[in-house]
Amino acid sequence: MTGPKEFGVFLPVANGGWIVSRNTPPLDGGWVQNRDAALVAEEHGFDFVMAMGKWRGFGGATDHWGTSLEAVTMMAGIAAVTRKVKVWATLHAILHNPAVAAKMIATLDHISRGRAGLNIVAGAYRGEFEQMGAWDAGLDHDARYDLTEEWTQIVKQLWREPKVTFKGKYFDFQDCVSEPKPLQPPFLICAGMSKRGFEFSVREADGCFIGGRDRGETRDASRRAKDLAAQLGKEIRTYCMMTVISAETDAQAEAKAQKYRDGLDEGAVLGMLESYGVSISGEGGNAMTARAQGAFMTQTVVGSPATCAAKIEAFLRDCNIDGLMFIYDDYLQGLRVTGEKILPQLRKAFA
């Protein structure tokens, strides 16, 4: 898909962020850290900020992701204090009625004056939803995506049509109304990587988060997404998460990264594997669970700002990715370094 590269921030909406370690700077998942990160991101010209939806953590010594803010509510607050950066929130289809979801995101779009986006999640953590009586054991993995596809179609119709009547397997809407409409269609994104999830993401969303255990897997996923979109007569933007660990020199950055690996919270990793239904050996897992066993949950670049910029540019070119969502150990420091020393190089490289 043509268009400029986009660079965003995965906000630290849950404690511990995306490094499962006892040795990282404290991320408490609170409002002040998230608000300040969004403001610094906007100041330095990032394109979007996003918050995940999380309802139960992984335990361990750090109680990783045990404390988190609700995504849409928090992004509404961020929308009110920012002016330009896009604000993407997360909703789970098995948890929120589509009419309620449509109204929530339309409200976010009005607060942000047309900057809203929605990350759609089908719902994969059984314990997370079972604790609140929201898990339907009769729905297998593919059926949850069938439900999510109906859910998404209803949300889209409510955003553009005066009234919606929909008769499906999972939802029955009669003459349903939802006003006001969004100022413009919110950007839809999804991270499904299974065969069924991948098909849903490409068919229904504007962008998809992809990943891989290595660069080759990531490149293949991006290519498959774009090829499938072309077959459907549409375009899709592909995004990856990318953790950036920077310091003045490569050696200092590597030492910092090793310190985080040395502090791996093994109990939290086991809790994560359990929540995914993955064995301790990692069998049946995905790229995120595989990476997390080394403390870092995503693709990671380590080095001086110049080294990081070169590595990121090479990754984007090699994998044919349209955008990155950055993650940091120390958000304010990382955002400032990226905004001042890394983003300018990337913008120039892909001008």
C-alpha positions in Angstrom: 0.0 0.0 0.0 1.3 3.4 -0.9 1.5 6.2 1.6 4.0 7.5 4.2 5.4 5.4 6.9 3.6 5.9 10.2 5.2 5.9 13.7 3.1 5.6 16.8 3.4 4.7 20.5 1.9 1.8 22.4 1.0 3.6 25.6 2.0 2.0 28.9 -1.7 1.4 29.9 -0.8 -1.6 32.1 2.0 -1.8 34.7 5.3 -3.1 33.5 4.7 -2.3 29.9 6.1 -4.7 27.3 9.3 -5.9 29.1 8.7 -8.7 31.6 11.4 -7.8 34.0 12.1 -6.8 37.6 14.8 -4.4 36.5 13.0 -1.9 34.3 12.2 1.6 35.3 8.7 1.7 37.0 5.7 1.8 34.7 2.6 2.0 36.9 -0.1 2.0 34.2 -1.5 5.2 35.6 -3.1 8.3 34.0 -0.2 10.7 34.5 2.4 8.5 32.8 0.1 7.8 29.9 -1.0 11.4 29.5 2.6 12.7 29.6 3.7 10.1 27.1 0.9 11.1 24.7 1.8 14.8 25.0 5.5 14.2 24.4 4.6 12.0 21.4 2.5 14.7 19.9 5.2 17.3 20.6 7.7 15.3 18.6 5.4 14.5 15.7 4.4 10.9 16.2 1.4 9.9 14.2 -0.7 8.0 16.7 -0.9 6.7 20.2 -2.7 3.4 21.1 -4.0 1.8 24.3 -4.7 -1.9 24.7 -7.7 -3.3 26.7 -6.6 -5.5 29.6 -8.7 -7.0 32.4 -6.4 -9.4 34.2 -2.6 -9.6 34.6 0.0 -12.4 34.6 1.1 -12.4 38.2 4.7 -13.0 39.1 7.0 -10.9 41.3 6.0 -7.8 39.3 2.3 -8.6 39.0 2.8 -7.8 35.3 -0.2 -6.1 33.7 -2.1 -6.5 37.0 -3.0 -2.8 37.0 -4.4 -1.1 34.0 -6.7 1.7 32.9 -9.7 1.2 30.6 -8.6 2.0 27.1 -11.5 4.1 25.6 -12.0 6.2 28.7 -8.3 6.9 29.0 -8.1 7.8 25.3 -11.0 10.2 25.6 -9.0 12.0 28.3 -5.9 12.0 26.0 -8.0 13.2 23.1 -9.1 16.2 25.1 -5.6 17.3 25.9 -4.0 16.7 22.5 -4.6 18.4 19.1 -3.0 16.4 16.3 -2.0 12.9 17.3 -4.4 10.1 16.3 -5.9 8.3 19.3 -6.6 4.5 18.9 -8.5 2.6 21.6 -9.2 -1.1 22.0 -12.5 -2.9 22.4 -13.2 -6.7 22.8 -16.1 -7.9 20.6 -17.1 -10.6 23.1 -17.4 -8.0 25.9 -19.0 -4.9 24.4 -22.3 -4.8 22.6 -21.7 -3.4 19.1 -24.2 -0.6 19.5 -22.5 0.4 22.7 -19.1 0.1 21.0 -20.2 2.2 18.0 -21.4 5.0 20.4 -18.2 4.9 22.5 -15.9 5.3 19.5 -18.1 7.9 17.9 -17.9 9.8 21.1 -14.1 9.5 21.1 -14.1 10.7 17.5 -16.0 13.8 18.4 -13.8 14.6 21.4 -10.7 14.2 19.2 -12.3 16.1 16.3 -11.9 13.2 13.9 -8.7 11.5 15.2 -10.3 8.2 16.6 -9.2 4.7 15.7 -10.4 1.3 17.0 -8.3 -1.8 17.6 -10.7 -4.7 17.5 -9.9 -7.8 19.6 -11.8 -11.0 19.3 -10.8 -12.1 22.9 -8.2 -14.8 23.5 -7.6 -14.9 27.3 -10.1 -17.2 28.8 -9.3 -16.4 32.4 -9.6 -12.7 31.7 -13.2 -12.9 30.6 -14.2 -16.0 32.6 -13.7 -14.1 35.9 -16.6 -11.7 34.9 -18.9 -14.4 33.4 -18.2 -13.1 29.9 -16.6 -16.2 28.4 -18.7 -18.5 26.2 -17.0 -21.9 26.3 -19.2 -23.0 23.4 -17.3 -20.6 21.1 -14.0 -22.0 19.7 -11.3 -19.8 18.3 -12.8 -19.5 14.8 -16.3 -18.9 16.1 -15.1 -16.0 18.2 -13.9 -14.4 14.9 -17.2 -15.2 13.3 -18.9 -13.3 16.1 -16.3 -10.5 15.8 -17.0 -10.2 12.0 -20.7 -9.7 12.6 -19.9 -7.3 15.4 -17.7 -5.2 13.2 -20.2 -5.1 10.3 -22.8 -3.8 12.7 -20.5 -1.1 14.1 -19.6 0.0 10.6 -23.3 0.2 9.6 -24.2 2.2 12.7 -21.5 4.7 11.8 -22.9 5.4 8.4 -26.6 4.4 8.2 -29.7 6.1 9.8 -31.1 2.8 11.1 -29.7 -0.8 11.2 -31.5 -4.1 11.0 -29.2 -7.1 11.2 -30.1 -10.7 11.6 -27.0 -12.9 12.1 -25.9 -16.0 14.1 -24.8 -13.9 17.1 -26.6 -10.6 16.9 -30.2 -9.6 16.1 -30.6 -5.8 15.7 -34.0 -4.3 14.8 -34.2 -0.7 13.5 -31.3 0.3 15.7 -30.1 3.9 15.7 -26.8 5.5 16.8 -26.3 9.2 16.6 -24.2 11.2 16.2 -22.1 9.6 13.5 -18.3 9.9 13.7 -16.9 13.0 12.0 -15.1 10.6 9.7 -14.8 6.8 9.6 -12.5 5.7 12.5 -9.4 3.8 11.4 -9.9 0.1 12.1 -7.0 -2.2 13.1 -6.7 -5.7 14.3 -3.9 -8.1 15.3 -5.3 -11.5 14.4 -2.5 -13.8 13.3 -4.2 -17.2 13.0 -5.5 -18.1 9.6 -9.1 -17.1 10.6 -7.9 -14.0 12.5 -5.7 -13.0 9.6 -8.6 -13.3 7.1 -10.8 -11.2 9.4 -8.2 -8.5 9.9 -7.5 -8.0 6.2 -11.2 -8.2 5.2 -12.7 -5.9 7.8 -9.9 -3.6 9.0 -7.9 -0.8 7.5 -4.6 -2.0 9.0 -3.3 -5.1 10.8 -0.7 -5.6 13.4 1.6 -8.4 12.4 4.5 -10.2 14.0 6.9 -13.0 13.7 9.5 -14.9 15.6 12.1 -13.5 13.2 12.3 -11.0 10.3 11.5 -13.7 7.8 8.2 -14.5 9.4 7.3 -10.8 9.7 8.1 -10.2 6.0 6.0 -13.2 5.0 3.0 -12.0 7.2 3.2 -8.5 5.6 3.3 -9.9 2.1 0.4 -12.3 2.8 -1.7 -9.5 4.2 -1.1 -7.3 1.1 -1.7 -10.2 -1.3 -5.0 -11.1 0.4 -6.1 -7.5 0.4 -5.4 -7.3 -3.3 -7.5 -10.4 -4.0 -10.3 -8.7 -2.1 -9.9 -5.5 -4.1 -8.7 -3.4 -1.3 -5.5 -2.2 0.4 -4.2 -2.9 3.9 -1.6 -1.2 6.0 0.7 -3.4 8.0 2.2 -2.4 11.4 4.6 -4.0 13.9 5.3 -3.3 17.5 9.0 -2.4 18.1 10.7 -1.9 21.5 13.5 0.6 21.4 16.3 0.5 24.0 18.7 3.4 23.4 21.6 5.0 25.2 24.5 7.3 24.2 26.6 4.4 22.9 25.8 0.9 21.6 27.6 -0.7 24.6 25.6 1.2 27.1 22.4 0.3 25.4 23.4 -3.4 25.3 24.2 -3.3 29.0 20.8 -1.8 29.7 19.0 -4.5 27.7 21.0 -7.3 29.4 20.1 -5.9 32.8 16.4 -6.3 31.8 17.0 -9.8 30.6 18.8 -10.7 33.8 15.7 -9.5 35.7 13.3 -11.7 33.8 10.1 -12.2 35.8 9.7 -15.9 35.2 6.5 -16.1 37.2 4.9 -13.5 35.0 6.0 -15.3 31.8 4.5 -18.6 33.1 1.3 -16.7 33.8 1.3 -15.3 30.3 1.9 -18.8 28.8 -1.0 -20.2 30.9 -3.3 -17.4 29.8 -2.6 -18.3 26.2 -3.0 -22.0 26.9 0.7 -22.6 26.0 2.8 -25.2 27.6 5.9 -24.3 29.6 8.0 -25.4 26.7 6.3 -22.7 24.6 4.6 -25.3 22.3 1.5 -23.8 20.8 2.5 -20.2 21.4 3.0 -17.2 19.2 5.7 -14.7 18.5 4.9 -12.6 21.6 5.0 -15.5 24.0 8.2 -16.8 22.5 9.9 -13.4 22.8 8.6 -12.8 26.3 10.7 -15.7 27.6 13.7 -13.4 26.9 12.0 -10.5 28.8 11.1 -8.5 25.6 7.7 -9.2 24.2 8.2 -7.6 20.8 10.7 -6.9 18.0 13.5 -5.0 19.7 16.3 -2.7 18.6 19.2 -1.9 20.9 21.9 0.8 20.4 22.7 4.4 20.1 20.1 6.6 18.4 22.0 6.4 15.1 22.3 2.6 15.4 18.6 2.3 16.3 17.6 4.5 13.3 19.7 2.4 10.9 18.2 -0.9 12.3 14.7 0.4 12.1 15.1 1.6 8.6 16.5 -1.7 7.5 13.6 -3.6 9.2 11.0 -1.5 7.5 12.6 -1.9 4.1 13.2 -5.6 4.5 9.7 -6.5 5.8 7.7 -4.1 3.7 6.0 -2.6 6.8 3.9 0.5 6.6 4.3 1.6 10.2 5.7 0.9 13.7 4.2 1.2 17.1 7.1 2.0 19.5 7.5 0.7 23.0 10.0 1.9 25.6 11.5 1.0 28.9 11.4 4.7 30.0 8.7 6.3 28.0 9.5 10.0 28.4 13.2 9.5 27.8 12.6 7.1 24.9 10.1 9.3 23.2 12.3 12.4 23.4 15.3 10.5 22.0 13.2 9.0 19.3 11.6 12.3 18.4 14.8 14.3 18.4 17.4 11.8 17.0 15.6 8.8 15.4 12.3 10.0 13.8 14.0 12.7 11.7 16.3 10.1 10.1 13.4 7.8 9.4 11.2 10.6 7.9 14.1 11.6 5.7 14.8 8.0 4.6 11.2 7.4 3.6 10.4 10.8 2.3 
